[in-house]
Amino acid sequence: QGWSGDKQGEQWLAVDLGAEQTFGAVSITWWKAYARAYAIEVSTDGAQWREVFRQPKKTGYIGDTDVIRFPPAKARHVRLKCTERGTDWGGYTVYEFGVYESLPETARVK
């Protein structure tokens, strides 16, 4: 099931992993209504968040998945915080948000 954020202000999608786990990569499959700027944040309690990755200016929608690697983090929650829309007509639409322990450098998640 996909997720669609509103057209106004910051929007976020959070995932509760059920218990603290160590992970160091996420994948985001966007629709054409993508985020030009976004961050990946982690939390142990779902209230205090720490940024592990920031995309300040995605250059455009190319129809594939963003694969993001960062130093391993131990947390229960991970969220995608969208801060700038990539289109004038839409909000944010994510088809799939994956969380991984790690991904090899050659990985391209579809």
C-alpha positions as a Markdown table, in Angstrom:
| # | Residue | x | y | z |
|---|---|---|---|---|
| 1 | Gln | 0.0 | 0.0 | 0.0 |
| 2 | Gly | 1.4 | 3.4 | -1.0 |
| 3 | Trp | 1.5 | 6.7 | 1.0 |
| 4 | Ser | 0.5 | 10.1 | -0.1 |
| 5 | Gly | 1.3 | 13.3 | 1.8 |
| 6 | Asp | -0.5 | 16.6 | 1.6 |
| 7 | Lys | 0.4 | 19.5 | -0.7 |
| 8 | Gln | 1.0 | 21.8 | 2.3 |
| 9 | Gly | 4.0 | 22.0 | 4.6 |
| 10 | Glu | 6.3 | 19.2 | 5.9 |
| 11 | Gln | 4.9 | 15.7 | 5.6 |
| 12 | Trp | 6.4 | 12.5 | 7.0 |
| 13 | Leu | 6.0 | 8.7 | 6.9 |
| 14 | Ala | 7.2 | 6.8 | 9.9 |
| 15 | Val | 7.8 | 3.0 | 10.4 |
| 16 | Asp | 7.8 | 1.2 | 13.8 |
| 17 | Leu | 10.1 | -1.8 | 13.5 |
| 18 | Gly | 8.6 | -3.3 | 16.6 |
| 19 | Ala | 11.9 | -3.4 | 18.5 |
| 20 | Glu | 15.3 | -1.8 | 18.3 |
| 21 | Gln | 17.2 | -3.0 | 15.3 |
| 22 | Thr | 20.4 | -2.0 | 13.6 |
| 23 | Phe | 20.0 | -0.8 | 10.0 |
| 24 | Gly | 22.1 | 1.3 | 7.6 |
| 25 | Ala | 20.0 | 1.7 | 4.4 |
| 26 | Val | 16.6 | 2.6 | 3.1 |
| 27 | Ser | 15.0 | 2.6 | -0.3 |
| 28 | Ile | 12.2 | 4.9 | -1.5 |
| 29 | Thr | 10.1 | 4.3 | -4.6 |
| 30 | Trp | 8.5 | 7.5 | -5.6 |
| 31 | Trp | 5.6 | 8.3 | -8.0 |
| 32 | Lys | 5.9 | 11.5 | -10.1 |
| 33 | Ala | 4.9 | 13.5 | -7.0 |
| 34 | Tyr | 8.3 | 13.1 | -5.3 |
| 35 | Ala | 10.1 | 15.1 | -2.7 |
| 36 | Arg | 12.8 | 17.4 | -4.0 |
| 37 | Ala | 14.2 | 17.8 | -0.4 |
| 38 | Tyr | 13.8 | 15.2 | 2.3 |
| 39 | Ala | 15.6 | 13.6 | 5.3 |
| 40 | Ile | 15.8 | 10.2 | 6.9 |
| 41 | Glu | 15.5 | 10.2 | 10.7 |
| 42 | Val | 15.7 | 7.5 | 13.4 |
| 43 | Ser | 14.3 | 7.3 | 16.9 |
| 44 | Thr | 14.3 | 4.8 | 19.8 |
| 45 | Asp | 11.1 | 6.2 | 21.3 |
| 46 | Gly | 9.1 | 7.7 | 18.4 |
| 47 | Ala | 9.4 | 11.2 | 20.0 |
| 48 | Gln | 13.0 | 12.3 | 19.8 |
| 49 | Trp | 14.4 | 12.1 | 16.2 |
| 50 | Arg | 18.0 | 12.1 | 14.9 |
| 51 | Glu | 18.8 | 12.8 | 11.3 |
| 52 | Val | 21.0 | 10.2 | 9.5 |
| 53 | Phe | 20.7 | 11.4 | 5.9 |
| 54 | Arg | 19.6 | 14.6 | 4.1 |
| 55 | Gln | 18.7 | 15.0 | 0.4 |
| 56 | Pro | 18.8 | 18.8 | -0.1 |
| 57 | Lys | 17.9 | 18.9 | -3.8 |
| 58 | Lys | 16.9 | 15.9 | -5.7 |
| 59 | Thr | 17.4 | 16.9 | -9.4 |
| 60 | Gly | 14.2 | 15.3 | -10.8 |
| 61 | Tyr | 12.0 | 12.3 | -11.1 |
| 62 | Ile | 13.6 | 9.6 | -13.2 |
| 63 | Gly | 11.1 | 6.8 | -12.5 |
| 64 | Asp | 13.3 | 4.6 | -10.2 |
| 65 | Thr | 14.1 | 4.1 | -6.5 |
| 66 | Asp | 16.4 | 6.2 | -4.3 |
| 67 | Val | 18.8 | 3.8 | -2.5 |
| 68 | Ile | 20.3 | 5.5 | 0.6 |
| 69 | Arg | 23.1 | 4.2 | 2.7 |
| 70 | Phe | 24.2 | 5.8 | 6.1 |
| 71 | Pro | 26.3 | 4.7 | 9.1 |
| 72 | Pro | 24.5 | 1.9 | 10.9 |
| 73 | Ala | 21.9 | 3.2 | 13.4 |
| 74 | Lys | 20.2 | 1.3 | 16.3 |
| 75 | Ala | 16.6 | 2.4 | 16.6 |
| 76 | Arg | 13.0 | 1.2 | 16.7 |
| 77 | His | 11.5 | 3.9 | 14.4 |
| 78 | Val | 12.6 | 5.3 | 11.1 |
| 79 | Arg | 10.9 | 8.1 | 9.2 |
| 80 | Leu | 11.0 | 9.9 | 5.8 |
| 81 | Lys | 10.5 | 13.6 | 6.4 |
| 82 | Cys | 9.6 | 15.4 | 3.2 |
| 83 | Thr | 10.4 | 19.2 | 3.2 |
| 84 | Glu | 10.1 | 20.4 | -0.4 |
| 85 | Arg | 7.8 | 19.2 | -3.2 |
| 86 | Gly | 9.2 | 18.2 | -6.5 |
| 87 | Thr | 6.1 | 19.3 | -8.4 |
| 88 | Asp | 3.7 | 22.2 | -8.4 |
| 89 | Trp | 0.6 | 20.0 | -8.8 |
| 90 | Gly | 1.1 | 17.2 | -6.3 |
| 91 | Gly | 2.1 | 16.5 | -2.7 |
| 92 | Tyr | 4.3 | 13.4 | -2.0 |
| 93 | Thr | 3.6 | 9.9 | -3.1 |
| 94 | Val | 5.7 | 6.9 | -2.0 |
| 95 | Tyr | 4.9 | 3.4 | -3.4 |
| 96 | Glu | 7.4 | 1.6 | -1.2 |
| 97 | Phe | 9.7 | 2.5 | 1.7 |
| 98 | Gly | 12.2 | -0.2 | 2.6 |
| 99 | Val | 14.5 | -0.5 | 5.6 |
| 100 | Tyr | 17.6 | -2.7 | 5.4 |
| 101 | Glu | 20.4 | -3.8 | 7.7 |
| 102 | Ser | 22.7 | -3.0 | 4.8 |
| 103 | Leu | 22.8 | -2.9 | 1.0 |
| 104 | Pro | 25.9 | -3.6 | -1.2 |
| 105 | Glu | 27.1 | -0.6 | -3.2 |
| 106 | Thr | 26.0 | -2.2 | -6.4 |
| 107 | Ala | 22.4 | -2.7 | -5.2 |
| 108 | Arg | 19.6 | -1.1 | -7.2 |
| 109 | Val | 16.3 | -1.8 | -5.5 |
| 110 | Lys | 13.3 | -1.8 | -7.9 |
